[in-house]
Amino acid sequence: MPEKNLPELITLKRLIDEGGRHLEVGTSCTVAMDGRQFPVYTIALGNPSPDVPALGFFGGIHGLERIGTQVVLSFMESLLARLRWDATLHQQLESMRLVFMPLVNPGGMWQATRCNPQGVDLMRNAPLSAIEKVPFMLGGQRYSHHLPWYRGADGAPMEPESRAVCEIVERELLSRQFSMALDCHSGFGLRDRIWFPHAHTKTPIPHLADIGALEELFSTAYPNHNYVFEPQSRQYRTHGDLWDYLYLNGSNVFLPLTLEMGSWLWVKKNPRQIFDRIAIFNPTARHRLQRVLRRHLILFDFLMRAASSHGRWTPEGMARKVQHRRALAQWYHS
């Protein structure tokens, strides 16, 4: 098989086969690499009606960060196993839509690079420039595709993988009155962080009250969690952020989140990993990998419940003003 040496793609194909009639499967694009053809799959399940909320899970946008794809696949595996017996899950899926894009950048994963095979960083590839100053290089650059964080040539169309993400989000998420997305990455800091827009400016998003209410909901339901919720701009700003671009193009409530798993903790426990570009971004010890795959299932399940029950917690009227002021104080005035 063309993808025989890409374990994550093998696992994804197995899950697609096991999901059978429950899944709607499509191929957004195909990536050619080393004489191989790697499909970029999209999977959907649940109620297709545009009147129900939707939640999307994305992984593998950066090819080096295999753990992002692996946690999405782990959640898919859990869902498919539960579909065999869990009547509550079937009822939940009648009231919502789930969308998965577990491996956005198979070419980058195949060649063990952050970028896609054309040397473009897909998270710097949207036609959007930062309003304020960005970190040199890290914020996105147009000097050369031989250097990291390359945005792509000025005026060039978006890369096929980036367009594939945009197309599935526009079709399945932005078209609904309420939707959320979780994009899974690794590599920043010692803590697991949940970032929300903006990345291109310090200006708060219009739906800050909804983000604040979601964070409060999670912290109340799981008071011992170890995530740090914050706008990405609090850490650094970038050009061409895909989720900023999609958020700005939406007219309904769309809350895109990024799970940034703190890979420095894995390196801290095994400093030799710093000399391996794969190990820097991924847990290598089996017990650590299993722990990571378990830990985030709580977050994924919470987001499913929050999306399907959004009418019960999204703030309105005075509660919205209170949440907005609280979020400003928590994330922008501290």
Secondary structure as the mmCIF struct_conf table of DSSP 4:
data_model
#
loop_
_struct_conf.conf_type_id
_struct_conf.id
_struct_conf.beg_label_comp_id
_struct_conf.beg_label_asym_id
_struct_conf.beg_label_seq_id
_struct_conf.end_label_comp_id
_struct_conf.end_label_asym_id
_struct_conf.end_label_seq_id
TURN_TY1_P TURN_TY1_P1 PRO A 2 ASN A 5
HELX_RH_AL_P HELX_RH_AL_P1 PRO A 7 GLY A 19
HELX_RH_3T_P HELX_RH_3T_P1 GLY A 20 HIS A 22
STRN STRN1 GLU A 24 MET A 33
TURN_TY1_P TURN_TY1_P2 ASP A 34 GLY A 35
STRN STRN2 ARG A 36 GLY A 46
TURN_TY1_P TURN_TY1_P3 PRO A 50 ASP A 51
BEND BEND1 VAL A 52 VAL A 52
STRN STRN3 ALA A 54 GLY A 59
BEND BEND2 ILE A 61 HIS A 62
TURN_TY1_P TURN_TY1_P4 GLY A 63 LEU A 64
HELX_RH_AL_P HELX_RH_AL_P2 ARG A 66 ARG A 82
TURN_TY1_P TURN_TY1_P5 LEU A 83 TRP A 85
HELX_RH_AL_P HELX_RH_AL_P3 ALA A 87 LEU A 93
TURN_TY1_P TURN_TY1_P6 GLU A 94 SER A 95
STRN STRN4 ARG A 97 MET A 101
BEND BEND3 VAL A 104 VAL A 104
HELX_RH_AL_P HELX_RH_AL_P4 PRO A 106 TRP A 110
TURN_TY1_P TURN_TY1_P7 GLN A 111 ALA A 112
BEND BEND4 ARG A 114 CYS A 115
TURN_TY1_P TURN_TY1_P8 PRO A 117 GLN A 118
BEND BEND5 GLY A 119 GLY A 119
HELX_RH_3T_P HELX_RH_3T_P2 LEU A 122 ARG A 124
BEND BEND6 ALA A 126 PRO A 127
BEND BEND7 ILE A 131 GLU A 132
TURN_TY1_P TURN_TY1_P9 PHE A 136 GLY A 139
STRN STRN5 GLN A 141 GLN A 141
BEND BEND8 TYR A 143 TYR A 143
TURN_TY1_P TURN_TY1_P10 HIS A 145 HIS A 146
BEND BEND9 LEU A 147 LEU A 147
TURN_TY1_P TURN_TY1_P11 PRO A 148 TRP A 149
STRN STRN6 TYR A 150 TYR A 150
BEND BEND10 ALA A 153 ALA A 153
TURN_TY1_P TURN_TY1_P12 ASP A 154 GLY A 155
HELX_LH_PP_P HELX_LH_PP_P1 ALA A 156 GLU A 159
HELX_RH_AL_P HELX_RH_AL_P5 PRO A 160 GLU A 172
TURN_TY1_P TURN_TY1_P13 LEU A 173 SER A 175
BEND BEND11 ARG A 176 GLN A 177
STRN STRN7 PHE A 178 SER A 186
BEND BEND12 PHE A 188 ARG A 191
STRN STRN8 ASP A 192 PHE A 196
BEND BEND13 PRO A 197 PRO A 197
BEND BEND14 ALA A 199 HIS A 200
BEND BEND15 LYS A 202 THR A 203
HELX_LH_PP_P HELX_LH_PP_P2 PRO A 204 ILE A 205
TURN_TY1_P TURN_TY1_P14 PRO A 206 HIS A 207
HELX_RH_AL_P HELX_RH_AL_P6 LEU A 208 ALA A 221
BEND BEND16 TYR A 222 TYR A 222
TURN_TY1_P TURN_TY1_P15 PRO A 223 ASN A 224
STRN STRN9 TYR A 227 PRO A 231
HELX_RH_3T_P HELX_RH_3T_P3 GLN A 232 ARG A 234
TURN_TY1_P TURN_TY1_P16 GLN A 235 GLN A 235
BEND BEND17 HIS A 239 GLY A 240
HELX_RH_AL_P HELX_RH_AL_P7 LEU A 242 LEU A 248
TURN_TY1_P TURN_TY1_P17 ASN A 249 ASN A 249
BEND BEND18 SER A 251 ASN A 252
STRN STRN10 VAL A 253 MET A 261
TURN_TY1_P TURN_TY1_P18 SER A 263 SER A 263
HELX_RH_AL_P HELX_RH_AL_P8 TRP A 264 LYS A 269
HELX_RH_3T_P HELX_RH_3T_P4 PRO A 271 PHE A 275
TURN_TY1_P TURN_TY1_P19 ARG A 277 PHE A 281
BEND BEND19 ASN A 282 ASN A 282
BEND BEND20 ALA A 285 ALA A 285
HELX_RH_AL_P HELX_RH_AL_P9 ARG A 286 ARG A 295
TURN_TY1_P TURN_TY1_P20 HIS A 296 HIS A 296
HELX_RH_AL_P HELX_RH_AL_P10 LEU A 297 SER A 308
TURN_TY1_P TURN_TY1_P21 SER A 309 SER A 309
HELX_RH_3T_P HELX_RH_3T_P5 HIS A 310 ARG A 312
TURN_TY1_P TURN_TY1_P22 TRP A 313 TRP A 313
BEND BEND21 THR A 314 THR A 314
HELX_RH_AL_P HELX_RH_AL_P11 GLY A 317 TRP A 331
TURN_TY1_P TURN_TY1_P23 TYR A 332 TYR A 332
#
